[in-house]
Amino acid sequence: ALPTGKVYQLWAIDDRPVSAGVFGIDAGQKGRMLIKSLPEFSRMKKFAVTVEPDGGRPQPTGAIYLVGQT
């Protein structure tokens, strides 16, 4: 479980990370997030998840927990 005041934040990465939004997980340990629009999505090479303060941040400040590549 996340500490109080923290959220997961998804980052799309080309040359630099761009926030794709914030999310939490439910009691079943599942997280879901709908991304309606992400500029230049086709250029993104990697995706990462960090733990950030509520509301997220413009750039990652927390440790990276997941990284995926396209």
NORHU-V82028 format. One record per helix or strand of 3 or more residues. SS is the DSSP state (a for helix, b for strand). FROM is the first residue (numbers start at 1). TO is the last residue. If there is no record, write none. Layout:
((SS	FROM	TO) (SS	FROM	TO))
//
This chain:
((b	6	13) (b	17	23) (a	41	43) (b	46	53) (b	64	69))
//
